[in-house]
Amino acid sequence: MIRWFKVIVEKHSDGYVAYPFGLKGVVVGEGNTYEEALMDVKSANNA
């Protein structure tokens, strides 16, 4: 089953964070770049 989510990526002074929009108990991804944060949140939600 494929589930689609909107992912918010925010730039902070020490890197990027990403989280799925509108989900309770979200898994946050982190990274030094936009792409790293996005891949981190995607891999965490596939686990």
Residue frames as qw, qx, qy, qz and C-alpha x, y, z in Angstrom:
[[0.000, 0.888, 0.460, 0.000, 0.00, 0.00, 0.00],
 [0.416, 0.289, -0.001, 0.862, 1.40, 3.37, -1.02],
 [0.230, -0.840, -0.417, 0.261, 0.83, 6.30, 1.31],
 [0.394, 0.542, 0.081, 0.738, 1.53, 9.87, 0.23],
 [0.400, -0.754, -0.327, 0.406, 2.44, 12.66, 2.64],
 [0.249, 0.891, -0.071, 0.373, 3.39, 16.28, 2.28],
 [0.755, -0.275, -0.225, 0.552, 6.78, 16.86, 3.87],
 [0.049, -0.994, 0.018, -0.098, 7.80, 20.20, 5.36],
 [0.771, 0.045, -0.136, 0.620, 11.52, 21.02, 5.22],
 [0.178, -0.982, -0.060, -0.033, 12.75, 23.95, 7.30],
 [0.612, 0.436, -0.301, 0.586, 16.16, 25.60, 7.23],
 [0.566, -0.815, -0.093, 0.081, 17.66, 26.36, 10.63],
 [0.003, 0.912, -0.411, 0.006, 20.98, 27.91, 11.59],
 [0.386, -0.492, 0.780, 0.027, 22.52, 24.48, 12.22],
 [0.125, -0.029, 0.932, 0.339, 21.00, 22.54, 9.31],
 [0.499, -0.087, -0.404, -0.762, 17.65, 21.36, 7.99],
 [0.329, 0.063, 0.855, -0.396, 14.74, 19.50, 9.59],
 [0.422, -0.022, -0.599, -0.681, 11.91, 17.69, 7.82],
 [0.280, 0.118, 0.834, -0.461, 8.62, 16.28, 9.02],
 [0.020, -0.379, -0.813, -0.441, 5.42, 14.94, 7.48],
 [0.233, -0.177, 0.034, -0.955, 2.66, 17.56, 7.54],
 [0.659, -0.221, -0.106, -0.711, -0.40, 16.84, 9.67],
 [0.775, -0.075, -0.628, 0.001, 0.66, 13.59, 11.32],
 [0.592, -0.723, 0.217, -0.283, 0.55, 13.02, 15.05],
 [0.812, -0.396, 0.392, 0.175, 3.71, 11.48, 16.50],
 [0.620, 0.766, -0.169, -0.033, 5.73, 12.67, 13.54],
 [0.839, -0.179, 0.167, 0.485, 9.18, 11.42, 12.72],
 [0.099, 0.958, -0.139, -0.231, 11.59, 14.26, 12.13],
 [0.854, 0.262, 0.076, 0.442, 14.43, 14.01, 9.66],
 [0.244, -0.900, 0.160, 0.323, 17.59, 16.03, 10.00],
 [0.815, 0.248, 0.219, 0.476, 20.51, 16.83, 7.74],
 [0.353, -0.457, 0.124, 0.807, 23.12, 19.34, 6.72],
 [0.083, 0.076, -0.501, -0.858, 21.36, 19.85, 3.37],
 [0.644, 0.123, 0.039, -0.754, 17.76, 19.95, 2.16],
 [0.727, 0.215, -0.585, -0.287, 18.21, 16.60, 0.41],
 [0.294, 0.157, -0.861, 0.384, 19.70, 14.89, 3.49],
 [0.323, 0.032, 0.545, -0.773, 16.80, 15.99, 5.69],
 [0.721, 0.200, -0.151, -0.646, 14.24, 14.88, 3.12],
 [0.646, 0.217, -0.728, -0.074, 15.86, 11.46, 2.68],
 [0.079, 0.139, -0.809, 0.566, 16.12, 11.04, 6.46],
 [0.516, 0.090, 0.392, -0.756, 12.40, 11.65, 7.03],
 [0.757, 0.249, -0.377, -0.472, 11.49, 9.38, 4.11],
 [0.509, 0.214, -0.824, 0.129, 13.63, 6.51, 5.41],
 [0.125, -0.075, 0.723, -0.676, 12.28, 6.92, 8.94],
 [0.640, 0.155, 0.188, -0.729, 8.68, 6.72, 7.72],
 [0.733, 0.274, -0.541, -0.308, 9.43, 3.55, 5.70],
 [0.140, 0.297, -0.881, 0.340, 10.72, 1.70, 8.76]]
